[in-house]
């Protein structure tokens, strides 16, 4: 069956960078109308270079040694390769794993782009200790006073916004830089996801702005992203955090920034990790919102369409406009959320809203996929058995050889 929606119903209207538009055209999208183009004639590959180099050096050193660096020769080679590739000379004495310092450096590397793209129409706050600055604010036609709070007899706290952003000035923002940096990152992530999914649909379990969680077989030629030690390279976060040989054994997600997984270390220890945006996770809350409960909630949502709500106690400290500090206890409701795509019935796979494919072709494709999976499994099993047989044969021949020598 063909799609029953017309062009007006199917079209998307938004703002994209040129590199995103080019990728969309490669995927079959058509440009119907163009309303506005912002063109920048100047380009630079050295903007913020020294800033990035400084914090990247700190981040790399505080990440510790890569997994493959086991000897002094390996460490020397790593430092030389990094300098050759990135132009940054690492200090061997400073290459020590320091999670707090690494997080700080990572924040400083990432926050710059967010700051450049920050909304300039933020509420401004000014503390007036004299009548003159207070009167200037009140009589400024370009300002809109949003609140006045009397701190004491001589001090007034005034909050205001600009009535016309064009009169405010650009400030320290540049949406072109912020947009292009993050667009390049999104496209790099998308291309990796595309390769993984093209290899076998359904392998990608979850992804965020800078990470992908996917499954792979132990013995297979399935595509895996190339790993590296340099800026822009993908890294194995699990091996870096829990040691060489550590693997995710179970994974569950209830929506964006809402997931949990178990890790088996090389020593056989099992660790459970849960990450849920907006919830402060401690021993008390984790006793209520357990990993198994998250699995049950997701299963009920996917298979039955039910939304289980789990009330989680929370505690926070906050201040009001007058800078009074308060603490409060309250409850947040945890639930599974899926708004980005449509979940295929009786499946963990998803498809875009409005997606339609011919029924006959769909069933044929699924039959072919199922047959290919069976053939792939049989071939992997055959190779495994052949390997075991060859190893057993070599052992038998060696035993017979030793026995003949002894006789």
Backbone torsions as a table, in degrees:
resi	resn	phi	psi	omega
1	UNK	NA	146.9	179.2
2	UNK	-90.4	159.3	177.7
3	UNK	-64.3	133.0	-177.3
4	UNK	-90.6	-2.7	-179.0
5	UNK	-86.9	146.5	176.4
6	UNK	-87.1	177.9	-176.4
7	UNK	-61.2	-40.0	-179.1
8	UNK	-61.1	-36.4	-178.8
9	UNK	-77.3	-27.3	-175.9
10	UNK	-90.0	-21.3	-169.3
11	UNK	-70.8	155.6	175.2
12	UNK	-114.5	138.2	175.5
13	UNK	-120.9	126.6	-178.6
14	UNK	-171.2	-169.6	179.0
15	UNK	-119.9	124.7	-178.6
16	UNK	-135.4	159.2	174.2
17	UNK	-82.6	163.9	-177.8
18	UNK	-59.8	-41.2	-177.3
19	UNK	-66.5	-30.9	176.5
20	UNK	-72.5	-38.4	177.2
21	UNK	-61.9	-43.6	179.9
22	UNK	-62.0	-40.5	178.4
23	UNK	-66.3	-40.9	178.9
24	UNK	-61.7	-39.2	178.7
25	UNK	-65.8	-37.4	176.4
26	UNK	-60.9	-32.3	-177.8
27	UNK	-87.8	5.0	174.3
28	UNK	102.9	-1.0	177.8
29	UNK	-72.5	151.3	179.2
30	UNK	-118.1	139.0	176.8
31	UNK	-86.1	115.0	-178.3
32	UNK	-92.0	-44.5	-179.2
33	UNK	-143.9	147.3	175.1
34	UNK	-121.4	123.7	-177.3
35	UNK	-97.0	-36.4	-176.6
36	UNK	-158.1	142.0	175.8
37	UNK	-129.9	126.8	172.8
38	UNK	-102.3	113.3	-176.1
39	UNK	-107.9	134.7	178.7
40	UNK	-118.0	118.1	-174.8
41	UNK	-79.3	-23.5	-177.4
42	UNK	-98.2	138.1	175.8
43	UNK	-127.8	154.4	179.6
44	UNK	-147.6	141.7	174.8
45	UNK	-109.7	5.2	-176.9
46	UNK	-118.7	3.8	179.8
47	UNK	-63.0	131.3	-179.5
48	UNK	62.6	19.3	-173.8
49	UNK	-57.9	-50.4	-176.9
50	UNK	-66.6	-37.8	177.9
51	UNK	-61.2	-48.4	-179.2
52	UNK	-64.3	-43.3	-178.8
53	UNK	-61.8	-40.5	-178.7
54	UNK	-62.8	-51.3	-176.4
55	UNK	-75.1	-29.4	177.2
56	UNK	-66.9	-39.1	177.1
57	UNK	-60.6	-45.3	179.5
58	UNK	-64.5	-43.7	-179.6
59	UNK	-62.9	-43.6	-177.4
60	UNK	-67.1	-41.5	-179.6
61	UNK	-67.7	-39.3	-178.6
62	UNK	-79.0	-4.9	175.2
63	UNK	-80.6	-11.8	-178.1
64	UNK	82.2	-174.5	-178.7
65	UNK	-79.0	143.6	173.4
66	UNK	-60.9	160.5	-176.4
67	UNK	-58.3	-34.1	-174.3
68	UNK	-80.1	-9.4	-179.4
69	UNK	-83.7	97.2	-176.6
70	UNK	-112.4	-25.6	-179.2
71	UNK	-118.0	171.1	177.9
72	UNK	-64.2	-34.9	177.9
73	UNK	-64.7	-40.1	177.8
74	UNK	-61.7	-42.4	-178.6
75	UNK	-65.1	-42.6	178.1
76	UNK	-63.1	-41.7	179.8
77	UNK	-64.2	-40.2	179.0
78	UNK	-61.4	-46.0	-179.9
79	UNK	-63.2	-42.0	-179.8
80	UNK	-66.6	-43.0	-180.0
81	UNK	-64.8	-38.7	-179.0
82	UNK	-66.5	-40.7	178.5
83	UNK	-66.6	-39.2	-179.8
84	UNK	-65.6	-40.1	-176.2
85	UNK	-82.1	-43.6	-172.2
86	UNK	-106.3	-12.4	-178.2
87	UNK	73.6	21.4	-179.1
88	UNK	-121.6	125.0	179.0
89	UNK	-91.0	112.9	179.0
90	UNK	-81.2	145.0	176.0
91	UNK	-90.7	119.2	-175.6
92	UNK	-59.3	-37.1	-178.5
93	UNK	-66.9	-24.8	-176.5
94	UNK	-93.5	-4.5	-179.8
95	UNK	-81.3	85.3	-179.7
96	UNK	-138.5	134.6	-178.5
97	UNK	-64.5	120.9	-179.8
98	UNK	-141.1	95.2	-171.9
99	UNK	-62.5	-38.4	-178.9
100	UNK	-65.3	-45.9	179.5
101	UNK	-66.5	-38.8	178.6
102	UNK	-62.7	-43.1	179.5
103	UNK	-62.8	-39.7	178.6
104	UNK	-63.7	-46.4	-179.9
105	UNK	-64.1	-40.7	178.8
106	UNK	-63.4	-40.5	177.9
107	UNK	-62.0	-43.8	-179.2
108	UNK	-66.5	-30.9	177.6
109	UNK	-72.4	-35.9	-174.8
110	UNK	-89.9	-33.7	-172.0
111	UNK	-67.7	-23.8	-178.7
112	UNK	-58.2	-44.9	-176.8
113	UNK	-69.3	-36.6	176.7
114	UNK	-65.5	-38.2	179.7
115	UNK	-65.8	-39.0	179.4
116	UNK	-66.0	-27.8	-179.6
117	UNK	-100.2	12.1	-176.4
118	UNK	-68.3	143.3	176.9
119	UNK	-63.9	119.6	-178.6
120	UNK	-74.8	-12.8	-177.2
121	UNK	-87.9	57.7	178.6
122	UNK	-97.1	152.4	176.0
123	UNK	-65.8	128.6	179.0
124	UNK	-95.7	146.1	-178.7
125	UNK	-122.6	132.8	178.2
126	UNK	-137.0	133.6	178.6
127	UNK	-98.5	115.6	-176.8
128	UNK	-102.5	115.0	178.1
129	UNK	-99.9	3.7	-178.8
130	UNK	-145.1	159.1	-176.9
131	UNK	-70.6	-32.6	-175.3
132	UNK	-60.6	-53.7	178.2
133	UNK	-62.8	-33.7	178.2
134	UNK	-64.3	-43.9	-179.2
135	UNK	-67.4	-36.0	178.1
136	UNK	-61.2	-40.1	178.2
137	UNK	-65.8	-43.3	-177.2
138	UNK	-66.0	-32.9	-175.3
139	UNK	-97.1	1.3	179.1
140	UNK	-79.1	114.4	-176.1
141	UNK	-68.9	-18.8	-178.9
142	UNK	-84.3	-5.7	-176.5
143	UNK	-110.4	149.4	173.4
144	UNK	-120.6	110.5	-178.2
145	UNK	-70.7	126.0	-179.3
146	UNK	-101.3	-26.1	176.4
147	UNK	-163.8	153.4	174.6
148	UNK	-133.7	123.4	-178.6
149	UNK	-124.0	123.7	179.4
150	UNK	-83.9	112.9	-179.9
151	UNK	-79.0	-48.0	174.1
152	UNK	-154.9	-168.4	-175.5
153	UNK	-63.5	-25.7	-175.2
154	UNK	-113.6	-0.8	-174.0
155	UNK	-129.6	132.7	178.4
156	UNK	-127.9	131.6	176.6
157	UNK	-99.3	118.0	-176.0
158	UNK	-116.8	132.0	173.9
159	UNK	-114.9	142.6	-176.0
160	UNK	-153.6	164.9	173.5
161	UNK	-131.0	157.1	175.6
162	UNK	-79.1	131.8	179.6
163	UNK	-72.7	-25.7	178.1
164	UNK	-135.6	112.3	-177.1
165	UNK	-62.7	-26.9	-179.8
166	UNK	-65.5	-23.0	179.7
167	UNK	-91.9	-8.3	-179.2
168	UNK	-78.9	-32.1	-174.1
169	UNK	96.5	158.9	-174.1
170	UNK	-69.3	-27.8	-177.1
171	UNK	68.0	-155.5	-178.3
172	UNK	-98.8	52.3	-179.6
173	UNK	-125.8	152.9	175.7
174	UNK	-156.3	92.3	-174.7
175	UNK	-66.5	-22.8	177.9
176	UNK	-64.9	-47.4	178.5
177	UNK	-64.2	-46.1	-179.0
178	UNK	-61.6	-42.2	-177.0
179	UNK	-69.2	-43.1	-176.0
180	UNK	-70.3	-39.7	179.3
181	UNK	-61.9	-49.5	-177.7
182	UNK	-70.5	-30.6	177.8
183	UNK	-65.6	-43.6	177.2
184	UNK	-60.2	-40.1	179.6
185	UNK	-65.7	-42.6	179.5
186	UNK	-62.5	-41.7	-178.2
187	UNK	-67.8	-39.9	176.9
188	UNK	-60.4	-44.2	178.7
189	UNK	-64.3	-44.1	-178.5
190	UNK	-60.9	-42.4	-178.0
191	UNK	-64.9	-35.5	176.1
192	UNK	-67.5	-43.6	178.2
193	UNK	-60.9	-42.4	-179.2
194	UNK	-61.1	-41.4	179.1
195	UNK	-66.0	-42.7	-179.4
196	UNK	-64.6	-44.4	-178.2
197	UNK	-72.1	-34.3	178.8
198	UNK	-64.5	-34.0	179.1
199	UNK	-63.1	-44.5	176.7
200	UNK	-163.3	112.6	-177.7
201	UNK	-56.8	139.0	178.0
202	UNK	96.2	1.0	-178.9
203	UNK	-74.2	-34.2	-179.5
204	UNK	-76.6	121.2	-179.3
205	UNK	-94.5	-33.6	-175.6
206	UNK	-165.8	148.5	171.1
207	UNK	-149.0	154.7	178.5
208	UNK	-130.5	-163.9	-175.1
209	UNK	-60.8	-30.9	-175.2
210	UNK	-138.8	22.2	-176.8
211	UNK	-150.3	154.5	176.7
212	UNK	-133.8	133.2	171.9
213	UNK	-113.6	120.7	-178.1
214	UNK	-142.5	161.2	180.0
215	UNK	-102.9	154.4	176.7
216	UNK	-150.4	152.3	178.7
217	UNK	-81.4	154.9	179.7
218	UNK	-63.6	-45.4	-178.1
219	UNK	-115.0	101.8	-179.8
220	UNK	-169.1	167.0	174.8
221	UNK	-107.4	26.5	179.2
222	UNK	-62.5	148.3	-178.8
223	UNK	-66.3	135.2	173.2
224	UNK	-130.7	136.6	178.0
225	UNK	-58.3	140.8	177.1
226	UNK	-68.9	136.3	-179.5
227	UNK	-101.4	150.9	179.7
228	UNK	-157.2	176.3	-176.8
229	UNK	-107.8	8.3	-170.7
230	UNK	-112.3	168.8	-179.2
231	UNK	-59.4	125.7	-179.2
232	UNK	93.4	-13.2	178.3
233	UNK	-78.9	151.2	173.4
234	UNK	-78.9	146.5	177.2
235	UNK	-129.6	156.2	176.0
236	UNK	-86.1	98.5	-176.0
237	UNK	-67.5	-31.6	-178.0
238	UNK	-69.1	-46.3	178.1
239	UNK	-64.1	-37.8	179.5
240	UNK	-66.8	-34.0	-176.9
241	UNK	-87.1	-38.4	-171.6
242	UNK	-117.2	5.5	175.0
243	UNK	99.3	162.0	-179.7
244	UNK	-58.8	137.7	178.3
245	UNK	87.9	-7.6	179.4
246	UNK	-71.8	139.1	-177.7
247	UNK	-137.8	147.7	170.4
248	UNK	-76.1	127.6	-179.8
249	UNK	-104.2	-29.2	177.0
250	UNK	-140.1	144.5	-179.6
251	UNK	-143.0	141.2	177.3
252	UNK	-144.6	141.9	176.1
253	UNK	-135.6	139.9	177.7
254	UNK	-109.8	15.4	-179.8
255	UNK	136.7	-176.1	-180.0
256	UNK	-59.7	133.3	179.6
257	UNK	52.8	42.0	-175.9
258	UNK	-151.5	88.5	-175.2
259	UNK	-156.1	166.6	177.2
260	UNK	-149.7	156.7	178.6
261	UNK	-156.8	160.3	174.8
262	UNK	-112.6	142.3	-179.0
263	UNK	-119.6	133.5	172.2
264	UNK	-105.0	119.4	179.6
265	UNK	-78.8	170.8	179.8
266	UNK	-63.0	-27.3	178.8
267	UNK	-81.8	-3.0	178.5
268	UNK	92.7	3.3	178.6
269	UNK	-76.1	143.2	179.4
270	UNK	-107.8	126.5	178.1
271	UNK	-121.1	140.0	179.0
272	UNK	-111.1	129.9	-178.9
273	UNK	-125.0	132.3	176.5
274	UNK	-128.9	135.7	179.4
275	UNK	-133.3	115.3	-177.5
276	UNK	-134.0	114.2	-178.6
277	UNK	-65.6	135.3	177.0
278	UNK	92.3	-7.3	178.9
279	UNK	-116.5	129.9	174.2
280	UNK	-83.8	112.5	-175.0
281	UNK	-96.4	119.9	174.9
282	UNK	-137.1	-173.1	-176.5
283	UNK	-58.9	-41.4	-178.2
284	UNK	-64.4	-47.4	-178.0
285	UNK	-71.4	-33.6	-179.9
286	UNK	-71.1	-21.8	173.8
287	UNK	-71.4	-26.7	178.9
288	UNK	-89.8	-50.2	-179.9
289	UNK	-97.8	80.0	-177.1
290	UNK	-85.9	162.0	-179.6
291	UNK	-58.0	-43.8	-179.0
292	UNK	-65.7	-34.3	178.1
293	UNK	-67.9	-36.0	176.2
294	UNK	-63.5	-41.7	177.8
295	UNK	-60.7	-46.1	179.6
296	UNK	-60.7	-41.2	-178.9
297	UNK	-64.8	-41.8	-179.9
298	UNK	-68.3	-43.5	179.1
299	UNK	-60.0	-45.0	-179.3
300	UNK	-64.1	-36.1	180.0
301	UNK	-70.0	-45.2	-175.7
302	UNK	-72.9	-45.1	-173.4
303	UNK	-84.0	-34.7	-173.9
304	UNK	-117.3	-9.4	-178.8
305	UNK	77.0	13.0	-178.9
306	UNK	-90.4	144.4	176.9
307	UNK	-109.7	108.7	177.4
308	UNK	-85.6	131.2	178.1
309	UNK	-107.7	127.8	179.3
310	UNK	-116.7	120.8	-179.3
311	UNK	-85.5	123.9	-175.4
312	UNK	-117.5	120.9	178.7
313	UNK	-68.5	138.9	-178.7
314	UNK	-133.4	161.1	178.8
315	UNK	-144.0	134.0	175.2
316	UNK	-148.8	164.6	178.6
317	UNK	-117.6	132.1	-177.5
318	UNK	-144.1	168.5	179.0
319	UNK	-128.5	153.6	177.4
320	UNK	-97.5	-173.3	-177.4
321	UNK	-63.7	-25.7	180.0
322	UNK	-90.0	9.7	177.1
323	UNK	68.6	21.6	172.1
324	UNK	-78.1	138.7	-176.3
325	UNK	-101.8	133.7	-179.0
326	UNK	-131.2	157.6	170.3
327	UNK	-126.7	148.9	-179.6
328	UNK	-150.7	150.7	171.9
329	UNK	-108.0	137.8	-179.0
330	UNK	-155.3	177.5	179.7
331	UNK	-120.6	141.1	171.8
332	UNK	-114.9	147.7	-179.0
333	UNK	-100.0	122.4	175.4
334	UNK	-93.2	133.8	176.1
335	UNK	-151.3	161.1	175.5
336	UNK	-77.9	135.3	-179.7
337	UNK	-128.3	127.5	176.7
338	UNK	-139.7	99.0	-177.1
339	UNK	-120.7	-10.7	-173.9
340	UNK	-79.2	-41.3	-176.1
341	UNK	-140.9	170.2	-179.2
342	UNK	-95.3	130.0	178.2
343	UNK	-79.9	127.7	177.8
344	UNK	-69.7	133.8	-175.2
345	UNK	-56.5	137.1	-179.9
346	UNK	56.0	37.8	-177.8
347	UNK	-153.6	160.9	172.9
348	UNK	-99.3	2.7	177.9
349	UNK	-82.6	158.1	180.0
350	UNK	-130.5	164.3	174.8
351	UNK	-146.5	158.5	-178.4
352	UNK	-63.1	150.2	174.8
353	UNK	-62.5	133.8	-179.7
354	UNK	88.2	-1.9	-177.7
355	UNK	-71.4	134.1	179.3
356	UNK	-134.7	136.5	173.1
357	UNK	-136.0	151.0	-178.6
358	UNK	-56.5	136.9	-176.6
359	UNK	-61.5	-43.4	-177.3
360	UNK	-64.9	-46.3	-179.7
361	UNK	-63.6	-38.0	-179.1
362	UNK	-62.5	-46.4	-179.1
363	UNK	-67.0	-39.0	179.4
364	UNK	-63.3	-43.4	179.4
365	UNK	-62.9	-40.0	-179.4
366	UNK	-67.7	-38.0	177.7
367	UNK	-64.5	-42.3	178.5
368	UNK	-63.7	-43.8	-179.9
369	UNK	-61.9	-43.4	179.8
370	UNK	-63.5	-42.4	179.2
371	UNK	-64.2	-41.7	178.4
372	UNK	-63.4	-39.4	178.3
373	UNK	-63.1	-40.8	179.1
374	UNK	-64.7	-44.8	179.5
375	UNK	-63.4	-40.3	179.9
376	UNK	-64.6	-42.7	179.5
377	UNK	-63.1	-42.6	-180.0
378	UNK	-63.8	-40.9	-179.9
379	UNK	-65.6	-42.4	177.9
380	UNK	-63.0	-41.2	178.8
381	UNK	-64.4	-40.9	179.9
382	UNK	-62.8	-45.3	180.0
383	UNK	-62.9	-38.2	178.7
384	UNK	-64.1	-45.1	-179.2
385	UNK	-66.8	-39.0	177.9
386	UNK	-62.5	-42.4	178.6
387	UNK	-61.2	-44.2	179.0
388	UNK	-64.6	-41.1	-179.3
389	UNK	-63.7	-44.0	-179.8
390	UNK	-63.9	-39.3	178.4
391	UNK	-65.3	-42.3	178.7
392	UNK	-64.6	-39.2	179.5
393	UNK	-64.4	-42.5	178.9
394	UNK	-62.6	-41.3	178.8
395	UNK	-62.7	-42.1	-179.7
396	UNK	-64.3	-43.9	179.4
397	UNK	-63.2	-40.3	179.0
398	UNK	-64.5	-41.1	178.6
399	UNK	-63.0	-45.7	-179.8
400	UNK	-62.8	-38.2	179.6
401	UNK	-64.2	-44.1	179.4
402	UNK	-65.8	-38.0	-179.4
403	UNK	-64.6	-40.2	179.0
404	UNK	-65.1	-39.0	178.7
405	UNK	-64.2	-41.0	-179.0
406	UNK	-67.1	-34.9	179.4
407	UNK	-74.7	NA	NA
